[in-house]
Amino acid sequence: MLRLREIMYNDDLIAYLQPAPNQFNPHEWRDVCGSISSIRAEGHRLALRARLPQGLYCGRIETAAGGFDMTTLMVPMVRAPDGQKVLVGPWDLNHIENVMAVPMARACVNGKLKGGLWFEVPGPDQIAEGRLTADFGFEAECEETELTLEFVERDRQRINWSKVRSMELRKDNRSICPLLPASKRRPRVYVTAQELPGLRKRLLSDPGFKALVERLKQNELEFVPNSPVYVDLACLAYLVTGDKQIGGKIREKIVAFCRQPTWSGRPDPLLMGGDNDRGIGFKLGWAGLACEYLGSLFSKEEHRVILGKAEEYLQKMYDFTVLQRAYMGHPTIEPHSTGAWNGLGVACMCFYDDLAIARKALPFFHGLFCDSLKLFPPGGKTMWATYFPFHLVRYLAAAHTFGGRRPELSASPYLDNLGRALLACFETPNNQELQRGLRTKEYRYVTAYLSRFHPTDGIEGIYQAFVEQEQKTAGDVEPTFFDLLYAPVKPAKAAAFPVAPFFARDIGEIIGVARLPVPTRQTGGKKTIACSFSAGLKTGGKGSFSLLPHNREFTLPMAALDVTVDSTPVLINLNMCTFEQDSALTNTMCFEDGGMLTNHQYINGDIGPEKSGHIRRCFLNERFVYVHAVITETLHPQLKIRRAERIMIMDHHTGVIVLADSFEGDKPIRFATHLHCSGSITDLGNGRHRLTGGQAGLIAGFGGDRLSNEEKGEIFVTVLNPRDGQRVREEEPAWIPGYIYGINFTGKETFRDVRLPRFRRWRLEATQPVSSGAFLFALSAGADDVSWRENRICAPQGAWFCLGDQQPVRALNCECRAEAVLADENANKLVLIGARQIAGGNRKMEFAAPTDVELELGKKPVSGHLFASARDPVAQARGFRVGAWRFSNHHPRSSCEWTAPIQAA
């Protein structure tokens, strides 16, 4: 079997090259496969020649162990709150000096420069071994192909071809998917010529559109992605009105930036050494849309200038995407790829009739998008809920209008479930969304797309819910490009934000919301506590296994939680606000100075999904959320931790959240649990503290003009079952601010220049190093809501919990043996997690494997459900009837795939 797998894996192998120095030539290389007709190697330059059929090819380079100094990938950055400069890394791009931190080689095919090939950010194993890798691609266009890789001048002191262990070449598996125009009439991108008369009639009578037109006339157009007046809105306004004043502003801007020698203003021709990937994508999309909607306004000479610049950058980005396979050249859901591709794809459609490179590149980028869509989690929830689909649907809408309705773009479980997932996670935004302050606008953008191109049940009401929410918080709603084009036309009743907890099983996230009858200034008649708990593959299984290794969007899952109170972020994971990924900045356990595999790295490096935390058991019903997460694999092996795990219980009737942390290891280490709040911490005595939120305008670094910094929202934390050797310490955490705070961007800023939020850390710690430890504490809406009595955690409204190790527990006239017991005495309901036995009266049930049990004891007859990881684990059932077992791959209430009803006999 091993040999068979080897053959199957290597049947696409073209060449395997390695250095073969000898006494006559210290730089000589050889090809083990014998497919390369010529190899020339020097210290910094390698040239290969081979006969290859036309098509795409890929390669991989590995340096020898100990062949690279990892300290050269570190960047000094200013730390808060002390203002000291500290080394952070490894990095890919050193944006302060605007050079690649990793080594880069110029890549040429048959003498034509294709771009700069980056080596990848290393993972912890590679760092320890002093080893780098690079994945790349190239295109063969004629019978004989010469590939030349030459290290750039600034890197020749730290890497050369004598330090490379091997290189392999293979056939490329990226798919090409044709996309042809459905019509020759223009416009045909985002809106078609056939739709235009109806669109004009509708928008010319729309008050919001009229206000937009007046604003466009009065204000200067700013061509930046987060500008209040987007280019696409201006182009649409001209298309609908024909207003010469607006058209003239657009024409002037487009022609001016297409006359620039480079869009970055820097002479370096290499991407990221000069221009930025997403910056090019945005500008190509703007130029294309301007030509599509304003075509007749441009003179022949101006049109020639635009086409020349579009041709230059489309070719450059096509070459870069083919080459830089690990960064943005393969299917991915990550916005550094899709964010650049959507502008490129739109430009290819707009210039399809004019440029050969547009006709060549469009099937390539369309194939990448189609394959990427298959990677999005089927549950509809991505870790960064708005930004990921924002770029995706920008492209999908353009492709639908340009090429006609496309089945490869609409047959998607992700899009099927996206609207409901957005609604479920609205009240618990993660910190990246909080930073940008564009959350509601992007929710509208995405749901408007769904309404037009992927109608799903209740999507009009979901869209209306986001509109009304923005009206409440901002006072008005500024229409986006997609609002004007695709928003539901018929009025709809706003969908209610869900009461039931949401389990995004495929990405390992649980969202629960408690709405309590406690009047607050923000809500008037109730207090809302929302919690998001993340402990799995944050991009979903498929996405994680294809994800580029040096990914900057995802910290490793550490069973961390975010908590908002009345929509105010109170508990925040700071590592999503920073360049460095430091697990000491998350609301979870801390070992020594953090403990994560990638502590103090900017991006993850080469770490596969097997190094992820995971949810071993999860159960949700109408009152309780129970989740048991294991984070051992995310921790650095130097810590010698055998077991590290967190159990969370949330009661969304009362807002109580219980957290039980524990670990075991082979040596004593410093052990703590952290909670970071955006407001203040007040010690109330007896192990209780009050934590508040605030600084909304400072946290929302992009687009946060309407957010106030006043302190609001509160939650109470109580240490349960306190033990000797534990204490609570309040401190201000040290963190590396991102450039969105006005620092660590040019390397010349001081603290005088920045809008820097100040966070507070609640730290429950062991007073001495320990080889094992456990903490039990709770969050609640009131200071006295949770207590510890007789080995039980007691909450309001008749709820209590018992966390045990299969010891007998008496609950609601039943005797149980389970990992956990969750009791609702008011409703006479019982939940057993990982049960082995339950007995009461003349009824008894035993299980051969841990099984989750939900029982309604107040019903006549007693009834409930079983949830198991394998079919029929019941070893004995006396006095119970077990119904038919059913399989559900993504059960919304349980991490178990098998479920069966039970009833008292």
Salt bridges, closest charged atoms under 4 A:
GLU6 OE1 - ARG3 NH1 3.07
ASP12 OD1 - ARG170 NH1 2.76
GLU62 OE2 - ARG60 NE 3.34
GLU62 OE1 - ARG165 NH2 2.97
ASP82 OD2 - ARG79 NH2 2.59
ASP92 OD2 - ARG552 NH2 2.49
GLU129 OE1 - ARG131 NE 2.68
ASP135 OD2 - ARG60 NH1 2.66
GLU139 OE1 - LYS360 NZ 3.16
GLU141 OE2 - LYS360 NZ 2.72
GLU143 OE1 - ARG51 NH1 3.14
GLU144 OE1 - ARG49 NH1 3.04
GLU146 OE2 - ARG40 NH2 3.31
GLU146 OE2 - ARG49 NH2 3.06
GLU150 OE2 - HIS44 NE2 3.70
GLU150 OE2 - ARG156 NH2 3.72
GLU153 OE1 - ARG106 NH2 2.88
GLU153 OE2 - ARG156 NH2 3.85
ASP155 OD1 - ARG158 NH2 2.85
GLU168 OE2 - ARG170 NE 2.85
ASP172 OD2 - ARG174 NH2 2.64
ASP172 OD1 - ARG325 NH2 3.26
GLU195 OE2 - ARG452 NH2 2.30
GLU214 OE2 - LYS217 NZ 3.84
GLU220 OE2 - LYS253 NZ 3.66
ASP232 OD2 - ARG394 NH1 2.58
ASP243 OD2 - LYS217 NZ 3.19
GLU292 OE1 - ARG186 NH2 2.92
GLU301 OE1 - ARG259 NH2 2.88
GLU301 OE2 - ARG304 NH2 3.19
GLU302 OE2 - ARG251 NH1 2.62
GLU312 OE1 - LYS309 NZ 3.11
ASP319 OD1 - LYS114 NZ 3.70
ASP353 OD2 - ARG186 NH1 3.94
ASP353 OD2 - ARG188 NH2 2.75
ASP371 OD1 - LYS374 NZ 3.61
GLU408 OE2 - HIS366 NE2 2.84
GLU408 OE2 - ARG406 NH2 2.85
ASP416 OD1 - HIS454 NE2 2.64
GLU427 OE1 - ARG515 NH2 2.48
GLU442 OE2 - ARG436 NH2 2.58
GLU470 OE1 - ARG444 NE 2.78
ASP476 OD1 - ARG706 NH1 3.50
GLU478 OE2 - ARG706 NH2 3.34
ASP483 OD2 - ARG444 NH1 2.20
GLU509 OE1 - LYS381 NZ 3.08
GLU553 OE2 - HIS336 NE2 3.55
GLU580 OE1 - HIS600 ND1 2.66
ASP582 OD2 - HIS600 ND1 3.93
GLU592 OE1 - ARG670 NH2 3.07
ASP593 OD1 - ARG670 NH2 3.03
GLU622 OE2 - LYS829 NZ 2.50
GLU633 OE1 - LYS611 NZ 3.96
GLU645 OE1 - HIS628 NE2 2.39
GLU645 OE2 - ARG643 NH1 2.62
ASP651 OD2 - ARG623 NH2 2.81
ASP661 OD1 - ARG646 NE 2.69
GLU664 OE1 - ARG642 NH2 3.71
GLU664 OE2 - ARG643 NH2 3.36
ASP666 OD1 - ARG642 NH1 2.21
ASP683 OD1 - HIS689 NE2 3.71
GLU710 OE1 - ARG521 NH2 3.36
GLU714 OE2 - LYS527 NZ 4.00
GLU714 OE1 - ARG690 NE 2.51
GLU730 OE2 - ARG760 NH2 3.18
GLU731 OE1 - ARG729 NH1 2.69
GLU731 OE2 - ARG761 NH1 2.86
GLU732 OE2 - ARG758 NE 2.46
GLU732 OE1 - ARG760 NH1 3.71
GLU765 OE2 - ARG727 NE 2.45
GLU765 OE1 - ARG729 NH2 3.02
GLU765 OE1 - ARG763 NE 2.48
ASP784 OD1 - ARG688 NH1 2.58
GLU819 OE1 - ARG616 NH1 2.83
GLU819 OE1 - ARG617 NE 3.97
ASP824 OD1 - ARG623 NH1 3.03
GLU846 OE2 - LYS844 NZ 3.17
ASP852 OD1 - ARG617 NH1 2.98
GLU854 OE1 - ARG893 NH2 2.73
GLU856 OE2 - LYS859 NZ 3.86
GLU897 OE2 - ARG505 NH2 2.85
